[in-house]
Amino acid sequence: MLTAVLLFLPLAAALLLHFTKGGTARALALGASLVEFALAAYAAVQYKLQGAAGFDLNYAWIPSFGINFHVGMDGLSLLLVLLTTFLVPIILLTAFKHDYHNPSAFYALVLFMQTGLIGVFTSLDAFLFYFFWEVALIPIYFLAGVWGQSERRIQVTFKFFLYTIVGSLFMLAGFVYLYLQTGPATGSLALHSSELSAFYNLKLSAAEQSWLFWLIFAAFAVKMPIFPFHTWQPDTYTESPTPATMLLSGIMLKMGVYGAMRWLLPVVPLGVSQWGKVVMILAVIGILYGAIIAIRQRDVKRLIAYSSLSHVGLMAAGLFSLTQIGLQGTVVQMLAHGVNVVGMFFIADALERRTGTRLIADLGGLTRRTPVLTVCFLVMLLSTVALPLTGGFVGEFLLLAGVYQYNAWLGAVAALTIIFSAVYLLRMFQRVMLGPDSAHSETITDLTGGELLIMVPLIALVFWLGLFPNSFLHISEPAIQQLLTLAGR
C-alpha cells in the first residue's frame, strides 16, 4: 500500500493544482513533495525492518492478457525513489525563484512527472514499466517546450521527443516479443504474462537475446544518454527552464541506467555478454567526447550539460563491467550525480538571475561579494571532480575499479575523466568567480536565505555520500547480488 501512496500522491496533488492559483499553488506543490519525501524516508526505515516483501502490490490490470498492475521496491528501487523525492522539493523551490506564466500548470507538470518517475522505478510488469516510461516523457515535453528560454525551444524539444519515442517503440517491440514467449504456442493469450519474473525464466537462444538486446537497449541508451545517442541532450539541457533541466539531468537520465540494470542484464544475459564490450567502448568514447567538448564551452549551463554526458558515460561503463563493485559504483554515482548536477545547475541559474548572462567571458571577480555562493559552488564542483570525502569520489572510485577489473586499458582511459573534469570545471570556476573583475563584480549579491535552504540539503548529502557510503551500499547490495546471479555472474 505504501508503494501505491508514493505513486499516486503527486498525481493527486497535480490534479488539485489546476484549481489553485498563486501562493496556494506553491504551497500545495511544495507541501505534497515534502510529504512524499517523508513517506519515502519512512519506506526506507520499513525496508530495514522488514525487507522488500512489504512493498509488493500486485493486482490484475488486464487479466485476459496477463498484464498486472504490479509495483514493488527492493533496495535499488528504494534508493532511486528516495533520490526522486529528495530532489523534487528542491526543484520546486528553484522554480519559485522565477515568475513563470501559468505557474499552477508548471508545478502540476513537475508533480505529474514525479509520478511517472516513481512508476518507472517501482514497476515489476513490462507493460506497466513502458506505460510509466511514456508518462514521464509527456510533462517534460511541455515543461521544456512551453516554458523554454529561446526561440529554438520547440525545435530542440521536438528532437528530444522524437529520439525518446523512437527508442521507446523499439523497447516496446522487445517487450511484446518477450511477452509472447511466456505462454504456450496455442493462440491463447490468457496464459501469457508480462511480469518481470516471467521474463527471468525464459529460455531464449543466444541469437534471440542478441537482437533483443539492441531493441531494449535503444530506449535506455537514448535516455541516459550515451554516445552516439546523445545529440538531443546538450541543446535540451541548455534551452529548457532550469527546473526542467534539473528533472532531466538529476532524475530522468537515471531511468535509462536503472532500466538497463533491471530489465536488460537479467533478461538477456547472453546478449549482454555478446554486446557488452561494444557498449563499454561507446561509453568510454562518450566519457572522452563529453569532457573534450566541455573544455571548449563558453556557456556555463552548456558546459555542465557536457560534463553530465561525460559522467553518464562512466556510469554506463561501470554497469556493463558486470562486476559487483562496478554496479554498486553505478548506484552510488546515480545518487551523487543527481545531487551534483542539480546543485551545479542551481548555481548556474543563480548566476544568470543576478547577472543576466551565462557566458563565462562576461563573468569574473564575483567571489569578493559572494562568499557563500562561492563556497557552495566550490563544494558542488569538487564533488563533481571526485574530491575525496565527497559522494562523487566514492562513486567514481567504485566505477573505475569495476571498469579496470573488466579491462585494464579501458579502465585507464576512463580514468581520464577525473583529469578532464578538473580541467574544465576548475577553469570555469576560476574565470567566473575569480579572475579580473567584470561589469557585475560590484553589483552582484550573495545567496539569500531561501537559496541557502536549497543548497544546504544538497551539500549535506554530498558529504553524507562521501563519508558514510555504506548506509546506501548496504541497501542496494542484495538487489545487486540478485541481478548479477540472474545475469550469470
C-alpha positions in Angstrom: 0.0 0.0 0.0 2.8 2.4 0.8 4.2 2.0 -2.7 0.8 2.9 -4.2 0.6 6.0 -2.0 4.1 7.1 -3.1 3.0 6.6 -6.7 -0.3 8.4 -6.6 0.1 11.2 -4.1 2.0 13.5 -6.5 -0.6 12.7 -9.2 -3.5 13.7 -6.8 -1.6 16.9 -5.9 -1.0 17.7 -9.6 -4.7 17.4 -10.3 -5.6 19.7 -7.4 -3.1 22.3 -8.6 -5.3 23.0 -11.6 -7.9 24.5 -9.2 -5.4 26.7 -7.3 -3.5 29.9 -8.1 -0.5 31.9 -6.9 0.8 31.3 -3.4 -1.7 28.5 -2.8 -0.4 26.6 -5.8 3.2 27.0 -4.5 2.3 25.8 -1.0 0.3 22.8 -2.3 3.1 21.7 -4.7 5.8 22.1 -2.1 3.8 20.5 0.7 2.9 17.5 -1.4 6.5 17.0 -2.4 7.7 17.2 1.2 5.1 14.7 2.3 6.2 12.4 -0.5 9.8 12.7 0.7 8.7 11.9 4.3 6.9 8.8 3.1 9.9 7.7 1.1 12.1 8.1 4.2 9.6 6.1 6.2 9.7 3.4 3.5 13.5 3.3 3.9 13.0 2.7 7.7 10.4 0.0 6.9 12.7 -1.6 4.4 15.4 -2.1 7.0 12.9 -3.6 9.4 11.0 -6.0 7.0 12.8 -6.1 3.7 11.3 -5.7 0.2 8.3 -8.0 0.8 6.3 -5.3 2.5 6.2 -3.1 -0.6 4.8 -5.5 -3.2 1.4 -4.6 -4.7 0.0 -6.9 -7.4 -3.5 -6.5 -8.9 -4.8 -7.9 -12.2 -4.9 -4.9 -14.6 -5.8 -6.6 -17.9 -6.2 -10.2 -16.7 -7.2 -11.6 -20.1 -3.8 -10.6 -21.4 -1.8 -11.4 -18.3 -1.0 -7.8 -17.6 -0.9 -6.8 -13.9 -0.6 -3.6 -12.0 2.5 -4.9 -10.2 4.7 -2.5 -8.3 7.3 -3.0 -5.6 10.6 -1.8 -4.2 13.8 -3.5 -3.4 17.0 -1.7 -2.3 17.8 -0.5 -5.8 14.3 0.9 -6.4 14.1 2.4 -3.0 17.3 4.5 -3.4 16.0 5.9 -6.7 12.7 6.7 -5.1 14.5 8.4 -2.3 16.6 10.4 -4.8 13.5 11.5 -6.7 11.5 12.5 -3.7 14.6 14.4 -2.2 15.2 16.4 -5.4 11.7 17.3 -6.4 11.1 19.8 -3.5 14.5 21.3 -4.3 13.5 21.6 -8.0 10.2 23.3 -6.9 12.0 25.7 -4.7 14.2 26.6 -7.6 11.1 27.2 -9.8 9.7 29.6 -7.1 12.6 31.9 -7.9 11.1 32.5 -11.4 7.9 34.1 -12.5 6.6 31.5 -14.9 3.4 32.2 -16.6 0.6 29.8 -15.6 2.5 28.6 -12.5 -0.2 26.1 -11.4 0.3 24.2 -14.7 4.1 24.3 -14.4 4.1 22.9 -10.8 1.4 20.3 -11.7 3.6 19.1 -14.6 6.6 18.7 -12.2 4.5 16.6 -9.9 2.9 14.6 -12.7 6.5 13.8 -13.9 7.3 12.7 -10.4 4.5 10.1 -10.7 6.0 8.8 -14.0 9.5 8.6 -12.5 8.4 6.7 -9.4 6.3 4.4 -11.6 9.3 3.6 -13.7 11.4 2.8 -10.6 8.8 0.6 -9.0 7.1 -1.2 -11.9 7.5 -5.0 -12.0 5.4 -5.6 -15.1 6.8 -4.9 -18.5 3.8 -3.0 -19.9 3.3 -1.1 -16.7 7.0 -0.1 -16.9 6.5 1.0 -20.5 3.4 2.9 -19.6 5.2 5.0 -16.9 8.2 5.3 -19.1 6.0 7.2 -21.6 4.1 9.0 -18.9 7.4 10.6 -17.7 8.0 12.0 -21.2 4.8 14.0 -21.5 5.3 16.6 -18.8 9.0 17.2 -19.6 8.0 17.8 -23.2 5.6 20.6 -22.2 7.9 22.0 -19.5 10.8 22.4 -22.0 8.6 23.4 -25.0 6.2 25.8 -23.4 8.5 27.4 -20.7 11.8 27.1 -22.6 14.2 30.0 -22.8 14.7 30.6 -26.5 13.0 30.6 -29.9 14.7 27.3 -30.6 12.9 25.5 -27.8 10.2 23.9 -30.0 12.8 22.5 -32.4 15.0 21.3 -29.6 12.2 19.8 -27.6 10.8 18.0 -30.7 14.2 16.5 -31.4 14.3 15.2 -27.8 10.7 13.9 -28.1 11.5 12.1 -31.4 14.6 10.4 -30.1 12.9 9.2 -27.0 9.7 8.0 -28.6 11.5 6.1 -31.3 13.8 4.4 -28.7 10.7 3.6 -26.6 9.0 1.9 -29.6 12.0 -0.4 -30.0 11.8 -1.3 -26.4 8.0 -2.0 -26.7 8.7 -4.3 -29.6 11.2 -6.2 -27.5 8.8 -6.5 -24.6 6.0 -7.7 -26.9 8.3 -10.5 -28.2 9.2 -11.5 -24.7 5.6 -11.5 -23.6 4.7 -13.8 -26.5 7.4 -16.3 -25.3 5.9 -16.6 -21.8 2.9 -18.7 -22.7 2.2 -21.8 -24.8 2.0 -21.5 -28.6 -1.7 -22.3 -28.6 -3.0 -18.9 -29.6 -4.5 -18.4 -26.1 -3.4 -15.1 -24.6 -4.7 -15.9 -21.2 -1.7 -17.7 -20.1 0.8 -15.2 -21.3 2.4 -12.9 -18.7 4.2 -9.6 -18.9 5.7 -10.0 -15.3 9.3 -9.3 -14.9 9.7 -12.6 -13.1 8.3 -14.4 -16.1 10.9 -12.8 -18.3 13.6 -14.0 -16.0 12.6 -17.6 -16.5 12.6 -17.6 -20.3 15.0 -19.9 -22.1 16.0 -17.7 -25.1 18.6 -18.7 -27.6 21.8 -16.6 -27.9 20.6 -15.3 -31.3 17.3 -14.2 -29.9 19.0 -12.4 -27.0 21.4 -10.8 -29.4 18.8 -8.8 -31.3 16.6 -8.3 -28.3 19.5 -6.7 -26.5 19.5 -3.8 -29.1 15.7 -3.5 -29.2 15.5 -3.0 -25.4 18.8 -1.1 -25.0 17.9 1.5 -27.6 15.4 3.2 -25.2 17.9 3.1 -22.3 20.8 4.4 -24.4 18.8 7.4 -25.6 17.5 8.3 -22.1 21.0 8.1 -20.4 22.2 9.2 -23.0 25.4 7.6 -24.2 27.4 8.2 -27.3 26.2 8.4 -30.2 22.6 8.6 -28.9 23.3 11.8 -27.1 22.8 14.6 -29.7 19.5 15.8 -28.2 21.0 16.3 -24.7 23.2 19.5 -24.8 20.6 21.6 -26.6 17.7 20.3 -24.5 19.5 20.9 -21.2 20.6 24.4 -22.3 17.3 25.6 -23.7 14.9 24.2 -21.1 14.0 26.2 -18.0 16.3 25.3 -15.1 13.7 23.2 -13.2 13.1 21.1 -16.3 16.9 20.8 -16.8 17.2 19.6 -13.2 14.5 17.0 -13.8 16.2 15.7 -17.0 19.7 15.6 -15.6 19.1 14.8 -11.9 16.5 12.2 -12.2 15.3 11.3 -15.7 18.6 10.1 -17.1 18.6 7.6 -14.2 15.6 5.9 -15.8 18.0 4.7 -18.6 20.6 3.4 -16.2 18.0 1.8 -13.9 16.2 0.2 -16.9 19.4 -1.4 -18.1 20.1 -2.8 -14.7 16.6 -4.1 -14.0 15.4 -5.2 -17.4 18.5 -5.8 -19.6 21.2 -7.5 -17.6 19.0 -10.3 -16.1 16.5 -10.8 -19.0 19.0 -11.1 -21.9 22.3 -12.0 -20.2 23.7 -13.7 -23.3 23.0 -10.6 -25.4 24.8 -8.5 -22.7 27.8 -10.8 -22.9 27.9 -10.6 -26.6 27.5 -6.8 -27.0 28.7 -5.5 -23.6 32.1 -4.7 -24.9 30.7 -2.7 -27.7 28.6 -0.7 -25.2 31.6 -0.3 -23.0 33.7 1.2 -25.8 30.9 3.5 -26.7 30.6 4.6 -23.1 34.3 5.3 -22.8 34.2 7.3 -26.1 31.3 9.3 -24.5 33.5 10.0 -21.5 36.2 11.5 -23.6 33.9 13.2 -26.1 31.8 14.9 -23.4 34.9 16.1 -21.5 36.7 17.4 -24.5 33.7 19.3 -25.8 33.1 20.7 -22.3 36.5 22.2 -22.3 35.6 24.3 -25.3 32.2 25.6 -24.0 31.6 29.3 -23.3 28.2 28.9 -21.7 28.1 27.7 -18.1 24.9 25.7 -18.5 26.1 24.1 -21.7 29.4 23.2 -20.0 27.5 21.4 -17.2 25.4 19.6 -19.8 28.5 18.1 -21.5 30.1 17.4 -18.1 26.9 15.3 -17.3 27.3 13.5 -20.6 30.9 12.5 -19.7 29.9 11.3 -16.2 27.0 9.3 -17.5 29.4 7.5 -19.8 31.4 6.4 -16.8 28.1 5.1 -15.2 27.3 3.1 -18.3 30.9 1.7 -18.4 30.6 0.6 -14.7 27.2 -1.0 -15.3 28.5 -3.1 -18.2 31.6 -4.2 -16.4 29.2 -6.7 -14.8 31.1 -6.7 -11.6 29.6 -6.1 -8.1 31.9 -3.2 -7.4 31.0 -1.6 -10.8 27.3 -2.0 -10.3 27.5 -0.7 -6.7 29.5 2.2 -8.1 26.7 2.9 -10.6 24.2 3.0 -7.8 26.3 5.5 -5.7 27.1 7.6 -8.7 23.5 7.8 -9.7 22.8 9.4 -6.3 25.9 11.6 -6.3 25.4 12.7 -9.9 21.8 13.6 -9.2 22.8 15.8 -6.3 25.9 17.3 -8.0 24.2 18.2 -11.3 21.1 19.7 -9.6 23.4 21.8 -7.4 25.5 22.9 -10.4 22.5 23.9 -12.4 21.1 25.8 -9.5 24.4 27.8 -9.2 24.3 28.5 -12.9 20.7 29.7 -12.6 21.6 31.9 -9.6 24.4 33.5 -11.6 22.1 34.1 -14.5 19.4 35.7 -12.4 21.9 38.1 -10.9 23.9 39.0 -14.0 21.6 38.3 -16.9 24.2 36.1 -18.6 25.7 32.6 -18.6 28.7 33.4 -20.8 31.9 32.7 -19.0 33.7 35.5 -20.7 31.2 38.1 -19.3 31.8 37.0 -15.7 34.7 37.3 -13.3 35.7 38.7 -10.0 32.4 37.7 -8.3 33.7 36.0 -5.2 34.6 39.2 -3.3 30.9 40.0 -2.8 29.5 36.4 -2.8 31.5 34.3 -0.3 28.6 32.0 0.5 27.8 31.4 -3.2 31.4 30.8 -3.8 31.7 28.1 -1.1 28.5 26.4 -2.3 29.7 26.5 -5.9 33.1 25.1 -4.9 31.6 22.2 -2.9 29.4 21.0 -5.7 32.2 21.4 -8.2 34.7 19.5 -6.2 32.2 16.6 -5.7 31.8 16.6 -9.5 35.5 16.4 -9.8 35.5 13.5 -7.4 37.4 15.0 -4.5 37.9 12.5 -1.6 35.3 12.8 1.2 32.6 13.7 -1.3 30.0 11.4 -2.9 31.5 12.0 -6.3 34.7 10.4 -5.2 33.1 7.2 -3.8 31.0 6.7 -7.0 33.8 7.3 -9.4 36.3 5.2 -7.5 34.0 2.2 -7.5 33.1 2.7 -11.1 36.7 2.9 -12.2 37.6 -0.2 -10.1 34.8 -2.1 -11.9 35.9 -1.0 -15.3 39.5 -1.8 -14.5 38.5 -5.3 -13.4 36.8 -5.7 -16.8 39.7 -4.4 -18.9 42.7 -2.5 -17.6 43.2 -0.4 -20.8 39.6 0.7 -20.8 39.9 1.5 -17.1 43.0 3.6 -17.7 41.2 5.6 -20.5 38.0 6.0 -18.4 40.1 7.4 -15.5 41.0 10.4 -17.7 37.5 11.7 -16.8 38.9 12.8 -13.5 41.7 14.8 -15.1 39.5 16.3 -17.8 36.7 17.3 -15.4 39.2 19.0 -13.1 40.5 21.0 -16.2 37.1 22.3 -17.5 35.4 22.7 -14.1 38.2 24.4 -12.2 39.0 26.6 -15.2 35.3 27.7 -15.3 35.3 28.4 -11.6 38.5 30.5 -11.9 37.1 32.5 -14.8 33.6 33.0 -13.3 34.3 33.6 -9.6 37.9 34.7 -9.6 40.0 36.4 -12.3 39.7 40.0 -13.4 36.6 42.0 -12.3 33.7 42.1 -14.7 30.8 44.5 -15.1 28.9 42.5 -12.5 31.6 42.4 -9.8 30.3 45.3 -7.8 26.6 44.7 -8.2 26.2 41.0 -7.7 24.6 39.8 -4.4 25.2 36.7 -2.4 22.8 33.8 -1.9 19.7 34.6 0.1 18.3 32.6 3.0 15.8 30.9 0.6 18.6 29.9 -1.7 20.6 28.5 1.1 17.6 26.4 2.0 18.1 24.8 -1.4 21.9 24.4 -1.2 22.3 23.1 2.4 20.5 19.8 1.9 22.4 19.2 -1.3 25.8 19.9 0.4 24.8 17.7 3.3 24.1 14.8 1.1 27.3 15.3 -0.8 29.3 14.7 2.4 27.0 12.0 3.7 27.6 10.0 0.5 31.3 10.7 0.8 31.7 9.9 4.5 29.1 7.2 5.0 28.6 5.4 1.7 27.8 2.1 3.4 24.5 3.5 4.5 23.5 3.4 0.8 25.6 0.4 -0.3 24.0 -1.9 2.3 20.5 -1.0 0.9 21.4 -1.8 -2.7 23.7 -4.8 -2.1 21.1 -7.6 -2.0 19.4 -6.3 -5.2 22.8 -6.0 -7.0 23.8 -9.6 -6.0 20.4 -10.9 -7.3 20.9 -9.1 -10.6 24.4 -10.5 -11.0 23.1 -14.0 -10.2 20.3 -13.7 -12.8 22.9 -12.4 -15.3 25.0 -15.5 -14.7 27.8 -13.7 -12.8 
